[in-house]
């Protein structure tokens, strides 16, 4: 049976390419599915079911389990979606980046399920990351938007395109927009920290210290407690009080305000993109990081404009300097958000799944920028992920290991 990978496209639910595919109406490239029924397995579908549950109390994916889809882990959510789609007896499945947001164990489990399915029905996989390419794929399409630019076997595709070269950034990292006096060498210290929610253990005896200028990866499977640790660092989690948790030389809860903590931390997560719908320009986005605002609501100074220009040149976006931020490609939006978070050279920069949803080339561009920031600044970087990012030059890794009594952690 033929199974096809589709590279180079990021389809929306309404894109002509995806609609023709699901309706079995792509005879030039998929003659075997002409007039047949396809189902879409994607985060788009999952989000739709979550919204139906929230708005109309429809629990289509979890009716048998008598629980909310939001209460499930990412792996369990995708398993529930797959079972629901298969119950409709499709003739083929379209997989839109099925491994996004899954840890290694959940990815392996899903891949095994899909391997068994591949013996029964055709699989069409939309691929962003080469490492996610399913091993049973036999053929490939490469698209630019809705236009197909390559069609052939998967071997022919890999021989023709291979691995794209990693981006090299030129020029030094711009200087900080402000200085932070009296920052200690020890920035974050967990000393045997344990956390539970309603008698459910999350973390157990976590000991971890982040020093000035260090580059850490914080890794672990979904549900291991990474988010809990981050919210304790950023001041958003009351569980931090009463713990042996030290931030910037002071024990948590000894008089510092949440603002005093947050002003020393730069933060990026892809979900932040939902905050920016105005016609804020790239220049204004970066300047907003200097004044800690969402958007820019006052006239920028000449020094602020000059510094933003240096970041824009570093990112090779000079031609788009005054373009709306929302008009940028996905990877350039991420890079501008990284610049916004880093423009002050904060003592700590937290990057929470920054490469989620990016293709190989885009992830390489973002990784090159992050490596450069680590090499040319005193900012301590915490890169949070459920899977290791190729090419990332972190100094150390702190890994969480889930257990019944709460996740433990160790440096590796």
C-alpha positions as CSV (number, residue, x, y, z in Angstrom):
1,X,0.0,0.0,0.0
2,X,1.3,3.5,-0.9
3,X,1.8,5.9,2.0
4,X,2.7,9.5,1.3
5,X,4.6,12.3,3.2
6,X,3.7,15.9,2.3
7,X,6.5,18.4,2.9
8,X,6.6,22.1,2.9
9,X,2.9,22.9,3.6
10,X,1.2,24.2,6.8
11,X,-2.5,23.8,5.9
12,X,-5.4,25.5,7.6
13,X,-8.6,23.6,7.9
14,X,-10.0,25.6,5.0
15,X,-7.0,25.4,2.6
16,X,-8.0,24.1,-0.9
17,X,-5.2,21.6,-0.8
18,X,-6.4,20.0,2.5
19,X,-10.1,20.2,1.5
20,X,-9.5,18.4,-1.8
21,X,-7.4,15.8,0.0
22,X,-10.0,15.0,2.6
23,X,-12.8,14.9,0.0
24,X,-10.8,12.4,-2.1
25,X,-10.5,15.0,-4.9
26,X,-6.8,15.0,-5.8
27,X,-6.6,12.6,-8.7
28,X,-3.3,13.9,-10.1
29,X,-1.4,12.9,-7.0
30,X,-3.7,10.6,-5.0
31,X,-5.7,8.6,-7.6
32,X,-6.3,5.7,-5.2
33,X,-8.5,7.9,-2.9
34,X,-10.7,9.4,-5.6
35,X,-14.2,9.7,-4.2
36,X,-13.3,8.1,-0.9
37,X,-13.6,9.4,2.6
38,X,-10.7,10.8,4.6
39,X,-10.3,11.9,8.2
40,X,-8.0,14.6,9.6
41,X,-5.8,13.7,12.6
42,X,-4.3,17.0,13.8
43,X,-4.2,19.6,16.5
44,X,-6.8,21.6,14.5
45,X,-9.2,18.7,15.0
46,X,-8.3,18.4,18.7
47,X,-8.8,22.1,19.3
48,X,-12.3,21.9,17.6
49,X,-13.4,19.1,20.0
50,X,-12.1,21.0,23.0
51,X,-14.1,24.1,22.0
52,X,-17.2,22.0,21.5
53,X,-16.7,20.6,24.9
54,X,-16.2,24.0,26.4
55,X,-19.1,25.7,24.6
56,X,-21.7,23.0,24.3
57,X,-20.7,20.3,26.9
58,X,-20.2,17.8,24.1
59,X,-17.8,15.1,25.2
60,X,-17.5,13.3,21.9
61,X,-13.9,12.1,22.4
62,X,-14.2,11.0,26.0
63,X,-17.9,9.9,26.3
64,X,-16.9,6.4,27.4
65,X,-14.4,7.7,30.0
66,X,-16.8,10.2,31.6
67,X,-14.1,12.9,31.8
68,X,-13.0,16.1,30.1
69,X,-10.6,15.9,27.2
70,X,-8.7,18.8,28.8
71,X,-8.0,16.6,31.8
72,X,-6.0,14.1,29.7
73,X,-2.3,14.2,28.9
74,X,-1.3,15.2,25.3
75,X,-0.7,11.5,24.5
76,X,-4.1,10.5,25.9
77,X,-5.8,13.3,24.0
78,X,-4.3,12.1,20.7
79,X,-5.2,8.5,21.4
80,X,-8.8,9.5,22.1
81,X,-8.9,11.5,18.8
82,X,-7.5,8.6,16.8
83,X,-10.0,6.1,18.2
84,X,-12.8,8.5,17.5
85,X,-11.7,9.0,13.8
86,X,-11.3,5.3,13.3
87,X,-14.8,4.6,14.6
88,X,-16.0,6.5,11.5
89,X,-14.4,3.9,9.2
90,X,-12.4,6.2,7.0
91,X,-10.8,5.0,3.8
92,X,-7.6,7.0,4.6
93,X,-6.1,9.2,7.3
94,X,-4.4,12.6,6.9
95,X,-1.9,13.1,9.7
96,X,-1.0,16.8,10.3
97,X,2.2,16.8,12.4
98,X,0.9,14.1,14.7
99,X,3.8,14.1,17.1
100,X,3.6,17.8,18.0
101,X,3.6,18.3,21.8
102,X,4.2,14.6,22.5
103,X,7.1,13.3,24.6
104,X,9.3,10.5,23.4
105,X,7.2,7.7,25.1
106,X,3.9,9.0,23.8
107,X,5.5,9.5,20.3
108,X,6.7,5.9,20.2
109,X,3.2,4.6,21.3
110,X,1.5,6.6,18.6
111,X,4.0,5.5,16.0
112,X,3.3,1.9,16.8
113,X,-0.5,2.4,16.5
114,X,0.0,4.1,13.1
115,X,2.3,1.3,12.0
116,X,-0.5,-1.2,12.6
117,X,-3.0,1.0,10.9
118,X,-0.8,1.3,7.8
119,X,-1.5,-2.3,7.0
120,X,-5.3,-1.5,6.7
121,X,-5.6,2.0,5.2
122,X,-3.6,4.6,3.4
123,X,-1.7,7.2,5.5
124,X,-0.9,10.7,4.3
125,X,1.5,12.4,6.6
126,X,2.0,16.2,6.6
127,X,5.6,16.5,7.9
128,X,7.5,19.5,9.4
129,X,10.3,17.7,11.2
130,X,12.3,15.0,9.5
131,X,12.7,13.1,12.7
132,X,8.9,12.6,12.7
133,X,8.8,10.9,9.3
134,X,7.0,7.6,9.7
135,X,9.2,4.6,8.7
136,X,6.5,3.0,6.5
137,X,6.2,6.1,4.2
138,X,6.9,5.2,0.6
139,X,6.3,8.4,-1.4
140,X,6.6,12.1,-1.0
141,X,5.1,15.4,-2.2
142,X,6.7,18.8,-1.7
143,X,4.5,21.8,-1.7
144,X,4.8,25.6,-1.8
145,X,1.5,26.8,-0.5
146,X,-1.1,24.8,-2.5
147,X,1.3,24.2,-5.4
148,X,3.1,20.8,-5.7
149,X,6.7,21.2,-6.7
150,X,7.9,17.6,-6.3
151,X,6.2,14.2,-6.5
152,X,8.1,10.9,-6.3
153,X,9.4,8.2,-3.9
154,X,10.5,9.1,-0.5
155,X,14.0,8.1,-1.4
156,X,14.1,10.4,-4.4
157,X,12.8,13.3,-2.2
158,X,15.5,12.7,0.4
159,X,18.3,12.4,-2.2
160,X,17.1,15.7,-3.9
161,X,16.5,17.8,-0.8
162,X,18.4,16.1,2.0
163,X,19.0,18.1,5.2
164,X,18.9,21.8,4.8
165,X,22.0,23.7,6.1
166,X,21.7,25.5,9.4
167,X,21.4,29.2,9.4
168,X,24.5,31.2,10.4
169,X,23.8,34.6,12.0
170,X,26.3,37.4,11.4
171,X,27.1,40.3,13.6
172,X,27.4,40.5,17.4
173,X,24.4,40.3,19.8
174,X,23.1,43.8,20.5
175,X,24.0,45.3,23.8
176,X,21.3,45.2,26.6
177,X,18.7,48.0,26.8
178,X,19.2,48.2,30.6
179,X,21.6,47.0,33.3
180,X,20.8,44.8,36.3
181,X,22.9,45.7,39.3
182,X,23.7,43.3,42.2
183,X,22.7,40.1,40.5
184,X,24.1,37.1,42.4
185,X,25.9,34.2,40.8
186,X,23.2,31.8,41.9
187,X,19.9,32.8,40.2
188,X,17.6,30.0,40.9
189,X,17.9,27.3,43.5
190,X,15.5,24.4,44.3
191,X,16.5,22.7,47.6
192,X,14.5,19.4,48.1
193,X,11.3,21.0,46.8
194,X,8.2,18.8,46.8
195,X,4.7,19.9,45.4
196,X,1.3,18.2,45.6
197,X,-2.1,19.3,44.3
198,X,-5.1,17.9,46.2
199,X,-3.0,15.0,47.6
200,X,-1.7,14.3,44.1
201,X,2.2,14.4,44.2
202,X,3.7,16.4,41.3
203,X,7.3,17.0,42.4
204,X,9.4,15.2,45.0
205,X,12.7,16.4,46.5
206,X,13.7,18.5,43.5
207,X,17.2,20.0,43.9
208,X,18.5,22.2,41.0
209,X,20.6,25.3,40.8
210,X,20.9,27.7,37.8
211,X,23.9,30.0,37.8
212,X,24.7,33.2,35.9
213,X,25.3,32.7,32.2
214,X,24.4,28.9,32.3
215,X,22.5,27.3,29.4
216,X,20.1,24.6,30.6
217,X,17.6,22.3,29.0
218,X,14.7,21.3,31.3
219,X,13.3,18.1,29.9
220,X,10.8,15.4,30.8
221,X,7.7,13.8,29.4
222,X,4.3,15.5,29.4
223,X,2.9,15.8,32.9
224,X,6.3,15.4,34.6
225,X,6.1,18.8,36.3
226,X,8.0,21.2,34.0
227,X,5.2,23.7,34.0
228,X,4.9,23.6,37.8
229,X,8.6,24.4,38.1
230,X,8.4,27.3,35.7
231,X,5.4,28.9,37.4
232,X,7.3,28.6,40.7
233,X,10.2,30.5,39.2
234,X,8.1,33.2,37.5
235,X,6.1,33.9,40.7
236,X,2.8,32.7,39.3
237,X,2.4,29.6,41.6
238,X,1.5,30.0,45.3
239,X,3.0,26.5,45.9
240,X,6.4,28.2,45.9
241,X,5.8,29.8,49.2
242,X,7.1,27.9,52.2
243,X,9.5,26.0,50.0
244,X,13.3,26.1,50.0
245,X,13.2,28.0,46.7
246,X,15.7,30.8,46.2
247,X,15.3,33.4,43.4
248,X,18.1,35.9,42.7
249,X,19.6,35.3,46.1
250,X,16.5,35.6,48.2
251,X,14.2,32.9,49.6
252,X,10.8,32.9,48.0
253,X,8.3,34.7,50.2
254,X,10.7,36.9,52.1
255,X,9.3,40.2,50.9
256,X,10.0,40.4,47.1
257,X,7.0,41.3,44.9
258,X,6.0,39.2,41.8
259,X,7.0,42.3,39.7
260,X,10.5,42.3,41.2
261,X,10.9,38.7,40.1
262,X,9.3,39.1,36.7
263,X,11.4,42.1,35.7
264,X,14.5,39.9,35.9
265,X,13.0,37.1,33.7
266,X,12.5,37.0,29.9
267,X,9.8,34.5,28.8
268,X,8.7,33.0,25.6
269,X,6.1,30.4,24.8
270,X,4.4,29.9,21.4
271,X,1.0,30.5,22.9
272,X,2.1,34.2,23.4
273,X,1.3,34.6,19.7
274,X,-2.4,34.7,20.6
275,X,-1.8,38.0,22.5
276,X,-0.7,39.9,19.4
277,X,-3.5,40.7,16.9
278,X,-3.0,44.4,16.5
279,X,-1.0,45.9,13.6
280,X,2.1,46.3,15.7
281,X,5.2,46.5,13.6
282,X,8.3,44.4,14.1
283,X,10.2,47.4,15.4
284,X,7.4,48.2,17.9
285,X,7.3,44.6,19.0
286,X,11.0,44.6,20.0
287,X,10.8,48.0,21.6
288,X,7.8,46.8,23.7
289,X,10.2,44.3,25.3
290,X,12.2,47.2,26.6
291,X,9.1,48.7,28.4
292,X,7.4,45.4,29.3
293,X,4.2,46.0,27.5
294,X,2.0,44.0,25.0
295,X,2.3,46.3,22.0
296,X,3.6,49.9,22.2
297,X,1.5,52.7,23.5
298,X,4.0,55.6,23.7
299,X,6.6,57.3,21.5
300,X,9.8,55.4,21.4
301,X,13.1,57.2,22.1
302,X,15.9,57.5,19.6
303,X,18.0,55.0,21.6
304,X,15.2,52.5,21.7
305,X,14.6,52.8,18.0
306,X,18.4,52.4,17.3
307,X,18.7,49.3,19.5
308,X,15.6,47.7,17.9
309,X,17.2,48.3,14.5
310,X,20.3,46.4,15.6
311,X,18.1,43.4,16.5
312,X,16.3,43.7,13.2
313,X,19.5,43.6,11.3
314,X,20.7,40.6,13.3
315,X,17.5,38.8,12.3
316,X,17.9,39.8,8.6
317,X,14.5,41.5,8.7
318,X,15.5,45.1,7.6
319,X,13.1,45.0,4.7
320,X,10.2,44.2,7.0
321,X,11.1,46.6,9.8
322,X,7.8,48.5,9.6
323,X,5.7,45.5,8.5
324,X,3.0,44.1,10.8
325,X,4.3,41.5,13.1
326,X,1.3,39.2,12.3
327,X,2.3,39.2,8.6
328,X,5.6,37.4,9.3
329,X,6.3,33.7,8.7
330,X,5.9,31.5,11.8
331,X,9.6,31.2,12.4
332,X,10.3,34.9,12.0
333,X,7.4,35.6,14.5
334,X,9.2,33.3,17.0
335,X,12.6,35.0,16.4
336,X,11.1,38.4,16.9
337,X,9.5,37.2,20.2
338,X,12.8,35.8,21.3
339,X,14.5,39.2,20.5
340,X,11.7,40.9,22.5
341,X,12.3,38.7,25.5
342,X,16.1,39.1,25.2
343,X,16.4,42.8,24.4
344,X,17.1,43.7,28.0
345,X,19.5,40.8,28.5
346,X,17.5,39.7,31.6
347,X,19.4,37.6,34.1
348,X,17.1,34.6,33.2
349,X,15.5,33.8,29.9
350,X,12.9,31.0,29.8
351,X,12.1,29.5,26.4
352,X,9.1,27.2,26.8
353,X,8.8,24.8,23.8
354,X,10.0,27.5,21.4
355,X,10.4,25.1,18.5
356,X,7.0,23.5,18.8
357,X,5.3,23.3,15.4
358,X,8.3,24.5,13.4
359,X,9.7,22.5,10.5
360,X,13.4,21.4,10.4
361,X,14.7,24.5,8.6
362,X,12.8,26.9,10.8
363,X,13.9,25.1,14.0
364,X,17.5,25.3,12.8
365,X,17.1,29.1,12.4
366,X,15.7,29.5,15.9
367,X,18.3,27.2,17.4
368,X,21.1,29.2,15.8
369,X,19.7,32.4,17.4
370,X,19.4,30.8,20.8
371,X,23.0,29.4,20.7
372,X,24.3,32.8,19.8
373,X,22.5,34.4,22.7
374,X,24.0,31.9,25.1
375,X,27.5,32.4,23.7
376,X,27.5,36.2,23.7
377,X,25.6,37.2,26.9
378,X,25.6,36.6,30.6
379,X,21.9,35.6,30.5
380,X,21.1,32.2,32.0
381,X,18.9,30.4,29.5
382,X,16.4,27.6,30.4
383,X,15.2,25.8,27.3
384,X,12.1,23.7,28.1
385,X,11.2,20.8,25.9
386,X,9.7,17.3,25.9
387,X,12.2,16.2,23.2
388,X,15.8,17.1,22.5
389,X,16.4,19.7,19.8
390,X,19.1,18.9,17.3
391,X,22.0,21.4,17.3
392,X,21.1,23.0,20.6
393,X,24.4,23.7,22.5
394,X,23.2,23.7,26.0
395,X,25.7,23.3,28.9
396,X,23.6,21.0,31.0
397,X,20.3,19.1,31.1
398,X,18.0,18.7,34.1
399,X,15.6,15.8,33.5
400,X,12.4,15.0,35.3
401,X,11.3,11.4,35.9
402,X,7.6,10.8,36.7
403,X,6.8,8.5,39.6
404,X,3.8,7.7,41.7
405,X,5.1,9.8,44.6
406,X,6.0,12.7,42.4
407,X,8.6,13.4,39.7
408,X,12.2,13.3,40.7
409,X,15.0,15.1,38.8
410,X,18.7,14.9,38.2
411,X,21.3,16.6,36.1
412,X,22.7,14.7,33.1
